[in-house]
Amino acid sequence: MTARDEAKSARVMVRNLYGVLRIVDQVAPNVVLLSGDASRPLDTDPRFQKLMNGTIDHGLQFFSPARRRQPTSYYGPHSGIGIALKSPGAATPLNVGVIGLGAGTLAAYGRPGDRYKFYEINPLVARIANQEFSFLRDSEAKTEILLGDARLSLEQEPPQAFDVLAVDAFSSDSIPVHLLTRQAFELYFRHLKSGGVLAVHVSNQYLNLVPVVVGAANSLIKEAVIVNNEPDGPQGVYRATWILVGNREGFLAKPEIEKAGRLLTASYPRVLWTDDYSSLLRILK
């Protein structure tokens, strides 16, 4: 698609040094969604808006008031991050960190008492998430956005004691290598509780990032579980791959995690990236 075509299809289009962001309106297959309340009519409105950075989707939201708090795109209920946020340990209020804001979709999981802290490098993304999408203001959790490079922010902060820390900072299939090194993972676990879960989104069209995450997890003696979910077009859910990383003891307390995915053992191929060395050649698809 040319820049002119992209502009024609966009309802909102803005740019800065981080690239071009577009909001496009689309329609999902019109299949009935149960409201969960017999006294209310079934919601069949298939219209939604989607945030795009280049060719990469950074979240979609249905326009219907009955559906706009529904977690969609790569963050559906059966995705790895969805499983992590709904695991048995989530019975009490959660302290959640998210690297990469997008449309703010993960705030849809927020409940009263929860705290969701988003780390976002692009101020335009924060502006759009606040002004054009309503996941943040609709959330029942307390939400916060910290602007700047996430790793630098985490290095400067005291331990945050996150229950879940999600890493989802890819744009247009580009890889922020400094967020996937062994040293970065050490930093993440400094900010996680002992039983906390690191959730890394590794869906990528061109690169197989699974060995990189497994390499970092193995170097820190952590377990890694890969969770794949199937797409559900009518519900606005995409196929996604997440890897959940944590201490074995923490995972034993959350059997739904291993049940939802597959444990990546130490024999799984792994590639260790460090701050001193990384290479894309070994992970090209």
C-alpha positions as CSV (number, residue, x, y, z in Angstrom):
1,M,0.0,0.0,0.0
2,T,1.4,3.4,-0.9
3,A,1.5,6.4,1.4
4,R,-1.3,8.0,-0.5
5,D,-3.5,4.9,-0.2
6,E,-2.7,4.7,3.5
7,A,-3.8,8.3,4.0
8,K,-7.1,7.7,2.1
9,S,-8.0,4.8,4.3
10,A,-7.2,6.5,7.6
11,R,-9.6,8.5,9.7
12,V,-6.7,9.8,11.7
13,M,-3.1,10.0,10.5
14,V,-0.2,11.5,12.5
15,R,3.6,11.2,12.4
16,N,6.7,12.0,14.4
17,L,10.3,10.7,14.5
18,Y,9.0,7.3,15.5
19,G,7.0,6.8,12.3
20,V,3.4,7.2,11.1
21,L,0.3,6.2,13.1
22,R,-3.0,5.7,11.5
23,I,-6.5,4.9,12.8
24,V,-8.7,3.0,10.3
25,D,-12.3,2.0,10.7
26,Q,-13.3,-1.5,9.6
27,V,-16.0,-4.1,10.0
28,A,-15.7,-7.6,11.5
29,P,-17.8,-10.6,10.3
30,N,-21.3,-9.9,11.7
31,V,-21.8,-12.8,14.2
32,V,-23.9,-12.5,17.3
33,L,-22.1,-11.8,20.5
34,L,-23.9,-12.8,23.7
35,S,-24.3,-9.9,26.1
36,G,-24.2,-12.1,29.2
37,D,-27.4,-10.4,30.4
38,A,-30.7,-12.0,29.3
39,S,-32.5,-8.7,29.8
40,R,-30.3,-7.0,27.2
41,P,-30.5,-7.4,23.4
42,L,-27.7,-9.4,21.7
43,D,-24.9,-7.2,20.3
44,T,-24.3,-7.7,16.6
45,D,-22.5,-4.4,15.8
46,P,-19.3,-5.5,13.9
47,R,-17.7,-2.1,13.5
48,F,-14.3,-1.3,15.1
49,Q,-11.4,1.1,14.8
50,K,-7.8,-0.1,14.6
51,L,-4.5,1.6,15.4
52,M,-1.8,0.9,12.8
53,N,2.0,1.7,12.8
54,G,3.1,0.9,9.3
55,T,1.7,-2.5,8.5
56,I,1.5,-3.6,12.2
57,D,-1.7,-3.6,14.1
58,H,-1.4,-2.1,17.6
59,G,-4.9,-2.8,18.8
60,L,-8.5,-2.6,17.8
61,Q,-11.6,-1.6,19.7
62,F,-15.3,-2.1,18.8
63,F,-17.4,1.0,18.7
64,S,-20.4,-0.6,20.4
65,P,-20.6,0.3,24.1
66,A,-21.4,-3.3,25.0
67,R,-18.2,-4.5,23.2
68,R,-15.7,-1.7,23.6
69,R,-14.2,-3.1,26.8
70,Q,-13.6,-6.5,25.1
71,P,-9.9,-7.4,24.9
72,T,-9.1,-7.9,21.3
73,S,-6.3,-8.3,18.7
74,Y,-3.2,-10.1,20.2
75,Y,-4.6,-9.9,23.7
76,G,-7.7,-12.1,23.7
77,P,-8.8,-14.1,26.7
78,H,-7.1,-17.3,25.4
79,S,-3.8,-15.5,24.5
80,G,-0.7,-16.0,26.7
81,I,-1.1,-12.6,28.3
82,G,-4.9,-13.2,28.8
83,I,-4.1,-16.5,30.6
84,A,-1.4,-14.8,32.8
85,L,-3.8,-12.1,33.9
86,K,-6.6,-14.5,34.7
87,S,-4.5,-17.2,36.4
88,P,-5.5,-18.3,40.0
89,G,-3.0,-15.9,41.5
90,A,-5.1,-13.1,40.1
91,A,-7.8,-13.5,42.7
92,T,-6.3,-10.6,44.6
93,P,-5.6,-7.1,43.1
94,L,-2.8,-7.3,40.5
95,N,0.1,-5.0,40.0
96,V,0.8,-5.1,36.2
97,G,3.5,-3.6,34.1
98,V,3.3,-3.3,30.3
99,I,6.1,-2.3,28.0
100,G,4.3,-0.9,24.9
101,L,1.0,0.9,25.2
102,G,-0.6,0.5,21.8
103,A,-4.3,1.3,22.0
104,G,-4.2,0.5,25.7
105,T,-6.1,-2.8,25.1
106,L,-4.6,-4.6,28.2
107,A,-6.3,-2.1,30.5
108,A,-9.5,-4.0,29.6
109,Y,-8.5,-6.7,32.0
110,G,-8.2,-4.2,34.9
111,R,-10.4,-4.7,37.9
112,P,-11.0,-2.6,41.0
113,G,-7.9,-2.5,43.0
114,D,-5.6,-3.4,40.1
115,R,-2.7,-1.2,39.0
116,Y,-1.6,-1.1,35.4
117,K,1.6,0.8,34.5
118,F,2.3,1.3,30.8
119,Y,5.8,2.2,29.6
120,E,5.7,3.9,26.2
121,I,8.4,5.6,24.2
122,N,6.2,7.4,21.6
123,P,4.2,10.3,23.0
124,L,1.9,10.2,20.0
125,V,0.8,6.7,20.9
126,A,-0.1,7.9,24.4
127,R,-2.1,10.8,23.0
128,I,-4.0,8.5,20.6
129,A,-4.7,5.8,23.3
130,N,-6.1,8.5,25.6
131,Q,-8.1,10.5,23.0
132,E,-9.2,8.1,20.3
133,F,-9.6,4.8,22.3
134,S,-11.3,4.3,25.6
135,F,-9.6,1.2,27.1
136,L,-7.7,3.3,29.5
137,R,-10.5,5.5,30.8
138,D,-13.0,2.6,30.8
139,S,-10.7,0.4,32.9
140,E,-11.7,-0.4,36.5
141,A,-8.0,-0.4,37.4
142,K,-5.8,2.5,38.2
143,T,-3.7,3.2,35.0
144,E,-0.5,5.1,34.5
145,I,1.6,5.9,31.5
146,L,5.3,6.6,31.9
147,L,6.9,8.1,28.7
148,G,10.4,7.2,27.7
149,D,12.4,4.1,26.8
150,A,11.1,1.3,29.0
151,R,14.4,-0.2,29.9
152,L,15.9,3.1,31.0
153,S,12.8,3.8,33.0
154,L,13.0,0.5,34.7
155,E,16.7,0.9,35.4
156,Q,15.9,4.2,37.2
157,E,13.0,2.9,39.3
158,P,13.0,1.0,42.6
159,P,11.6,-2.6,42.3
160,Q,8.0,-2.4,41.3
161,A,6.8,-5.8,42.6
162,F,4.8,-6.6,39.5
163,D,2.6,-9.7,39.4
164,V,2.8,-9.7,35.6
165,L,5.1,-7.8,33.3
166,A,4.2,-7.8,29.6
167,V,6.8,-7.0,26.9
168,D,5.1,-5.9,23.7
169,A,7.1,-3.1,22.2
170,F,7.5,-4.1,18.6
171,S,6.5,-1.8,15.8
172,S,6.3,-2.7,12.1
173,D,8.2,-6.0,12.9
174,S,11.3,-4.1,14.0
175,I,12.9,-5.5,17.1
176,P,14.2,-3.4,20.0
177,V,17.1,-5.8,20.7
178,H,17.9,-4.1,24.0
179,L,14.6,-5.4,25.4
180,L,15.4,-9.0,24.7
181,T,18.9,-9.4,26.1
182,R,19.9,-11.4,29.1
183,Q,20.6,-8.1,31.0
184,A,17.1,-6.9,30.1
185,F,15.5,-10.1,31.5
186,E,17.6,-9.7,34.7
187,L,16.1,-6.2,35.0
188,Y,12.5,-7.5,34.4
189,F,12.8,-10.1,37.2
190,R,14.2,-7.4,39.5
191,H,10.8,-5.7,39.1
192,L,8.7,-8.9,39.4
193,K,7.5,-10.6,42.5
194,S,9.1,-14.0,43.2
195,G,6.0,-15.7,41.8
196,G,5.5,-13.2,39.0
197,V,5.2,-13.9,35.3
198,L,7.1,-12.2,32.5
199,A,4.9,-12.3,29.3
200,V,6.8,-11.7,26.1
201,H,4.8,-11.2,22.8
202,V,6.8,-13.0,20.0
203,S,4.4,-12.9,17.1
204,N,6.5,-11.9,14.1
205,Q,6.2,-12.3,10.4
206,Y,9.9,-12.5,9.6
207,L,11.8,-13.6,12.8
208,N,11.5,-16.5,15.1
209,L,12.0,-14.9,18.5
210,V,11.2,-18.0,20.6
211,P,14.9,-19.2,20.8
212,V,15.9,-15.7,22.0
213,V,13.4,-15.7,24.8
214,V,14.2,-19.3,25.7
215,G,17.9,-18.5,25.7
216,A,17.4,-15.6,28.2
217,A,15.1,-17.7,30.4
218,N,17.5,-20.6,30.4
219,S,20.4,-18.4,31.4
220,L,18.5,-17.2,34.4
221,I,17.2,-20.7,35.3
222,K,13.6,-19.8,34.6
223,E,10.8,-21.9,33.0
224,A,9.3,-20.8,29.7
225,V,5.9,-21.8,28.5
226,I,4.8,-21.0,24.9
227,V,1.1,-20.2,24.4
228,N,-0.5,-20.0,21.0
229,N,-4.1,-19.0,20.4
230,E,-6.2,-19.3,17.3
231,P,-7.8,-16.2,15.6
232,D,-11.4,-15.4,16.1
233,G,-12.4,-12.8,13.5
234,P,-15.9,-12.0,14.8
235,Q,-14.5,-11.2,18.2
236,G,-11.5,-9.2,16.8
237,V,-9.0,-11.6,18.1
238,Y,-5.8,-12.5,16.1
239,R,-3.6,-15.5,16.2
240,A,-0.8,-14.7,18.7
241,T,2.2,-16.3,20.3
242,W,3.3,-15.4,23.8
243,I,6.0,-16.9,26.0
244,L,5.4,-16.8,29.7
245,V,8.6,-16.9,31.8
246,G,8.9,-17.4,35.6
247,N,10.2,-19.5,38.5
248,R,9.1,-23.1,38.6
249,E,7.5,-22.6,42.0
250,G,5.5,-19.7,40.7
251,F,4.2,-21.8,37.7
252,L,3.3,-24.7,40.0
253,A,0.8,-22.3,41.7
254,K,-0.6,-21.4,38.3
255,P,-1.4,-24.7,36.6
256,E,-3.6,-23.0,34.0
257,I,-0.4,-21.5,32.5
258,E,1.3,-24.9,31.7
259,K,-2.1,-26.3,30.8
260,A,-2.7,-23.5,28.2
261,G,0.6,-24.0,26.5
262,R,3.8,-26.1,26.2
263,L,6.8,-26.1,28.4
264,L,9.9,-25.2,26.4
265,T,12.5,-27.5,28.0
266,A,16.3,-26.8,28.2
267,S,16.7,-29.0,25.0
268,Y,14.7,-26.5,22.9
269,P,17.0,-24.5,20.5
270,R,18.1,-21.3,22.1
271,V,19.9,-18.1,21.1
272,L,21.3,-15.9,23.9
273,W,21.4,-12.2,23.1
274,T,23.4,-9.9,25.4
275,D,24.0,-6.2,25.5
276,D,27.4,-7.0,23.9
277,Y,26.2,-9.3,21.1
278,S,23.1,-10.1,19.1
279,S,22.5,-11.4,15.6
280,L,19.3,-11.7,13.5
281,L,20.8,-14.3,11.1
282,R,20.1,-17.3,13.4
283,I,16.4,-16.4,13.9
284,L,15.3,-15.5,10.3
285,K,12.3,-17.5,9.3
